[in-house]
Amino acid sequence: MENLGKYRFLGRVNSPAELRKLSDDELDILCSEIRSKLIETVSANGGHLASNLGTVELTVALHRSFNAPEDTIVWDVGHQAYTHKLLTGRFESFDTLRREGGISGFVRPDESIYDSFYEGHAGTSVSQAAGVAAVNRIKGNQNYAVAVIGDGSFGNGMVYEAMNVAGAEKNRLIVILNDNEMSIDENVGSMAKKLARIRAKPEYYRFKAKTEKALNHIPFIGRYLASFLFRIKSTLKTIIYKSSFFEDMGFRYIGPIDGHDIQALSEAMNSAKMVNGPTLIHVNTIKGKGYDFAENSPEMYHGVSRFDIDTGAENSGDGNYSSQFCKALCEFAEKDKRICAVTAAMTIGTGLQDFFKEYPERSFDVGIAEEHAVTFCSGLAKSGMIPVFAVYSTFLQRCVDQLIHDGALQRQKMIIAVDRAGFVGEDGETHQGLLDIPLTGCIPGATIYSPATYDGLSRCLYRALYKDEGLIIIRYPRGSQPEDNRFEPNGEDYDIIGDENADIALVTFGRLFFEAYKAMEILSGKGIKIKIIKLLRIKPINPEIITSLKDTKKVFFFEEGEITGGAGERFGSALCESGFTGEYRLTGVKNEFVPHAPVERLLKEYKLDANSMAEMIENE
């Protein structure tokens, strides 16, 4: 059997219980096998590599020390939980990672009893684990709730909201802070490192508990003496460790711990289980550990497409909507000193690295804090700058209140570049960009563009910078413009392609235009004449479009997004109000979460591909 040969230990670990039977030496071999499997699978399927390579020993220690699923493990974001999947019965199916019908690239409860929540966004784990811990206390059970969160996610404000409340409760809550970027100040000297290891041992907590109990039983002075010693200990600890920030919030602090030392990690976790109240374990790990390319450039191997293991080179094409947007932004910024770029820890993901390199004084990475990013843009705009916030559609969901209150209501000019709008494919439900139009389309005064081409993207950015006011949204998809692009946009808000006098109109926007164009060619070959209305600005709708369609017999609207509250609904409403008496057919995603699959398959599944469009129009 290949699995038992190449993966001698990994192939037989189907649950945490089997993991606990392995010796220390066998665990080291297991970790090596896990890294090989991660590199092998992600190189073929794409996915998150560096973060998972860094959490191998941490995950092994986690499942040795805690009894999941009775003990609830909550993975923040979930993109670092591949090892968790391998150790919880998904080794045989791991080759299907991120493939259609296969296992997800994130944790999801319908996939395994060991996955506690759907996770895809940062900063949620502490709140969720705190809720579980509170219920454990209410029920009187002895189970633990464990949140595993990275230092990047720790910049999200929701984490501190959760810790502020949870720190005041005596619940069995353990937060494991995976620090792989040294974003928290390094403790000083060998004394700190030695004491950190001592404080992580269960013996330390047993001795501490016995000492406090003995002191409290000394008549008259016992409690005062215990309190006095506690104050001395806290003062010395603050001096050695620089800050007692976590303990000020009510969390017992353990660390920093070597995140690649299973024994040290296990000791720390077992010690945390002995604390009567919430505990934070600070773990230092190396992102990308075990694969030189990922260790040397962890940011490049955070989320990757398929790549060659020997060279590290990705198997992806040159150029995409993100890079083209940045190119256009840099060209405008060279002449206009007011233009600023803002990102929420996604400089490379949104293609802004060139802007950050060329104009560092006008570049702002606020960390995983989308809400702050929008309100920060409000401040930039108020002071005379033109802020451009580039953000994935799925993460834009987090800052709708700020878009309304701190953007549109303040009448501040800010541009939101919505990347990954529409289907994103293999990242699945938590990352599909299908809700940005319903969420932002209802905001008074907001302008929304959805170009299909690189040229259209540049033109929309120019209009947003110098023609429009208030809140302007430019949305564009993941991936690249089709190479066979014979269309040159010339309209301001829309273009009409085909026979303008045709009785059938196909209305769409964004990259679906390319499918619509192919559908028109299919129908033309069958003698069916149609016209395509390609929207560039989808809010507000240019009234000329509605007027031009008033006497059209059939209008088909195709939308790569949620149709409830989407552009197609508003378009149909405008048609109805104009006195339109023909047939109107709206096709899109009908109020559901879309699973992971290649974009081409999703377009076909939701009847948004060229063949489905042509068939629908021909048969209606």
Protein Blocks (a to p, Z undefined) as FASTA:
>chain_A
ZZlmmmmmlmmmcbfklmmmpcfklmmmmmmmmmmmmmmmmmmnopafklmmmmmmmmmm
mmmmpccfkbccddehjlmmmmmmmmnoplmmmmmgoiahiacfbdcfklomklmbdcfb
ehklmmmmmmmmmmmmmnopabdcdddddfklmmpmklmmmmmmmmmpccdbddddddfk
opaccdehjklmmmmmmmmpmklmmmmmmmmmmmmmpghjlmmmmmmmmmmmmmmmmmmn
opaklmmnopaceddddfkbmklmmmmmmmmmmpgcdddddddddehihiaklmmmmmlm
mpccdddfklopacbdehifklmmmmmmmmmmmmmmkbccddehilmmnopmmmmmmmmm
lgccebjafklmmmmmmmmmmnopacdddddfklmmmmmmmmmmmmmmnopacddddehi
ajehjnommlocfklmmmmmmpghiacdddfbfklmmmmmmmmmmmmgcjddddddehjd
dfblcbdcfbfkbccedjfkbcbdcddehjllmmmmmmmmmmmmnopacdddddfblcdc
dfklmmmmmmpmbdcddddddfehpaklmmmmmmmmnopabdcdddddehiadddddfkl
mmmmnopafklmmmmmmmZZ
